[in-house]
Amino acid sequence: MGLRKLFSGWFGGTGSTAAEDRLVDRCRGDRELAERLINRELTRRPGLSRAKASESAVDRWNHERWSTAVDTSRPVRDTRDMRLVTVSLLLSLAGSAAAAPGWTDVPDLLARTTAPIADELRACVKGKLPKTISVILSRGTSGTTAGMPIYGLGYRGPTPEERCLGGAAAKLAFPELPAEIDQLLIGVVIVRDTTPILPPDQAFADWKDLATAVTTLIDAPMRGTLAACDGKARTVRLVVDRTSKKTRVWLPAWQFHSPTGDGTTPPKEQRVKACMTKALRGISAPALPAVLGEMQLAIKVSR
């Protein structure tokens, strides 16, 4: 089975608008779930168009999905607080910077770090192999935390296989994420034998050293342009992800919303958002390897 087929569930989606397509991407191709999330936004704010509702749903997903942890020691019984959002199951364990090589050689790091739990992952899977799981790496106060997201968990409880895989994934001990990378979504391919499946080396040509890749992607001139969009220092939140066609760099809209929490964007922030969006259109991002699904960046800029 080719890598494109293995990872097609991550990045597929052909929504009728770009925003809907992005939402379907986030729902891992589950259009029924995407429709429920759109309807949720339309219920909250009836005047929204479908495109705006889709954008709002994506923003809420990005803002909320990492913050809700679920106790997997018991079944989910009361989903009143979860049924309106897609919840990611995070079984977190702090990693050690000494447990694996640094982020200057991503393919080597992935192979070395996943090898110790390969047998445990294989034992969890009851169906056919190979099987790909997503793992979220997040910057924590004590190092990097690792967890397997379970999409749509607010509508059901985790399966025994998901509990097992989540527990194994939480044992991944990655070094501290490079500066300016807050979160990273990776793919781990579970195979029948001990041979890991990774893209060929040339797929990592521009992403082998993640810190260098970020500073190359958001270089000094781009940082200056972003800083000029605002009169004060700020941390610009960016998402780097991929579709089947290209790598995207985009701004989550929630960072420009009013501090009142009503979901509106003040006029000044609208101008800042428009300026930064225009600046980012000039970025030509190299293709991400299939095992790197998404990066959330925190770029500090000042004039």
Secondary structure, 3 states (H helix, E strand, C coil): CCHHHHHHHHHCCCCCCHHHHHHHHHCCCCHHHHHHHHHHHHHHCCCCCHHHHHHHHHHHHHHHCCCCCCCCCCCCCCCCCCCCCCCCCCCCCECCCCCCCCCCCHHHHHHHHHHHHHHHHHHHCCCCCCEEEEEEEEEECCEEEEECCCCCHHHCCCCHHHHHHHHHHCCCCCCCCCCCEEEEEEEEEECCCCCCCCCCHHHHCCCCCHHHHHHHHCCHHHHHHHHHCCCCCEEEEEEEEECCCCEEEECCHHHHCCCCCCCCCCHHHHHHHHHHHHHHCCCCCCCCCCCEEEEEEEEEECC
